[in-house]
Structures are given as C-alpha cells and as structure tokens.
Amino acid sequence: MSESTSESEGTSPADGVEPASGPTARTDQSGTDETGDDEVVLQTQDLSKFFGAIEAVKDVSIDVKADEILAIAGDNGAGKTTFIRMLSGVLQPTAGEIYLREDGRLVEQFFSSSKDAMDAGIATVYQEQHLSPNASAANNIFLGMEPLKDGPEGWLLRRTDMDHMITESRSLLNEIGFDFDPRSKVNELSGGQKQAVAVARALIRDPPIIILDEPTSEVSTTGTDKIIDLVRGIPDGEKSVILISHKIDVVVDVADRIAVMRDGEIVEILNTNEDDVDRLDIVERMHRERER
Ligand SMILES: Nc1ncnc2c1ncn2[C@@H]1O[C@H](COP(=O)(O)OP(=O)(O)OP(=O)(O)O)[C@@H](O)[C@H]1O
C-alpha cells in the first residue's frame, strides 16, 4: 500500500476569519462542503498542546462529519487522550481552534470546562468512566439531570422520580443491547455493563457528538463484542462518534474513517469504506519513526 498523505480536511476557516477578541469571542464561517452530503460537525485547525517542552499534540487539523464514526488510532503516548481532552474541555489548547456546527455554520468554541463542551454538544465517555461505584446504574445515568416528581410549583422538597429514572434507564440500556437491572449498584456490575452505563449517561443527554475513549480497555472478550455493537448502534442519523483506541481490530471493524496518530500528529486518514485497509499496515504506521 502506498503511503497516502493526510486528507486535505474540508474547509479552510483561516480564510477571512476575524481574530478572536477574548475568551468568549466567536467566529462564524461556512463549513458546508461542496456536495453538502458530508456535513462537517466538528473541526479542529492546527490544534496543539504543550506540557512544558513536550508537544503532546502538534497542529492537528481534522474534520468530523455528521453521522460518522471516526477512530483515532495511535500507540501509547501518541497524543490521543490529550487531543480529546481539548475537545471535551478538560484541557485548553496551547494553540489552534475548535469549531462546531451551529445553525448551519462552523463557529469557533472556547471551552473552559467539560461542562462548556457538554453544553455545546460534545459528550465524552472516558476510559476511567467516572462513575459513582456506590450509586445505582440509574442514578449514574441521570446524574445531574434527575427528574422530580409532580408537586406544587416552587416547592423545594419535591422528590426525585426514581420510577421514571429506572424505566428510562432500562429502556436506554436495552437500546444499546444490555439487559440488567438499572437499580444495581455500579460496583456490582461487570466491566462491559459499567461501560454501558457510562455510554447511556452520555446518550441520555442526546449530544450530537460522542467521544468514546478506549471503550474496550477493561471489558471481557464477550463484553468487547457488545461494546462494538454498541458503538455501531450509536449514530442514529444525527450522531457523530469519535472513537479513541489502540486496538486496530476494533477500529477497523467499526470506524468509517481511521486517523492514525503518531508523536502528536495525525499522519494519515484512511476511509474504511473506500480504502483497502490493511491492519498490519496501520500498526506499522502507528509505530514508524517520524520522518525528519
Ligand atoms: N499532564 C501531562 N503532563 C505532562 N506530560 C503529559 C501530560 N499528559 C500527557 N503528557 C505527555 O503527552 C504525550 C501524549 O500523551 P497522551 O496521554 O495524550 O497519549 P495517548 O495516545 O493518549 O496515550 P495512551 O494510549 O497511553 O493513553 C506523552 O508523551 C505524555 O507523556
């Protein structure tokens, strides 16, 4: 397979863009491609992150299209986690921009927290999951958005509607292929079931973009298959998924495109629907010494 270069990713927002005037400044621009079919929902331009002298992410420019599963594959230390932490508001970029589609245009974003990113429509499921082990699956899924029982308006002592939370959680878990009691405490669940709770917690907020960080890292072989099905099942015509993994079999099986990351850079983007994707070739590209 010949070394293909990184795709020229979509539009060039730098053209005609006014400089940002402050932390909340926003810049509008058109992000529709020529056909309009592959609508870009998220774009990064020269996104970089230094930790002291270490440049963990270097000038990453990439488009995420509506309804696609984009995998980012790379070896340990390639910069995957740092990259998605910038998209999810946990880290602020040293340089570069993040754009999201809003009202048909790509608009520059300035996330100072993960809540900012969540509010803007990016939900992230971390490999560490961040679940409360002693709370039930339903409580974890609804964390921060618990429905209240009917009661007099303005009455502060209304209780959470646990029945509704259990019914909704059960139905959401079923949708993604899991059938366990949502009243179970998280610390009683298997690795795959915990992952399903974390994904359900992201899905219930109905975000247009979901980032899954290494979702198969802690699950059994059977669990892994379920998670792959789960990832496949997520885009429902509206959702885009960014999947972070160093497991090539997983990314080749589920992704529409695979961005190979090495030494902080995206070195190649493969389209699994068009390119003849060779797993060993990807592994080699992940590991190859950077050409100087
Ligand atoms: N908080 C930090 N402080 C200093 N260096 C960091 C920090 N976070 C990451 N790095 C460095 O940045 C580089 C990229 O790390 P990152 O965790 O993003 O890679 P990764 O591809 O996600 O790796 P893994 O698959 O092991 O999670 C590495 O050299 C790492 O040591």
The ligand as an ORCA input file, in Angstrom:
! r2SCAN-3c Opt
* xyz 0 1
  N      -0.415     16.194     32.147
  C       0.698     15.913     31.456
  N       1.881     16.443     31.798
  C       2.996     16.185     31.089
  N       3.031     15.396     30.000
  C       1.882     14.829     29.604
  C       0.649     15.054     30.312
  N      -0.339     14.374     29.680
  C       0.255     13.743     28.640
  N       1.576     14.012     28.599
  C       2.533     13.543     27.586
  O       1.993     13.853     26.330
  C       2.225     12.793     25.393
  C       0.899     12.293     24.845
  O       0.187     11.617     25.892
  P      -1.310     11.118     25.733
  O      -1.746     10.587     27.043
  O      -2.122     12.171     25.103
  O      -1.120      9.907     24.695
  P      -2.134      8.719     24.352
  O      -2.016      8.498     22.882
  O      -3.471      9.016     24.868
  O      -1.510      7.504     25.138
  P      -2.275      6.257     25.851
  O      -2.764      5.374     24.748
  O      -1.184      5.627     26.644
  O      -3.384      6.805     26.703
  C       3.032     11.748     26.142
  O       4.398     11.996     25.898
  C       2.675     12.022     27.588
  O       3.740     11.616     28.426
*
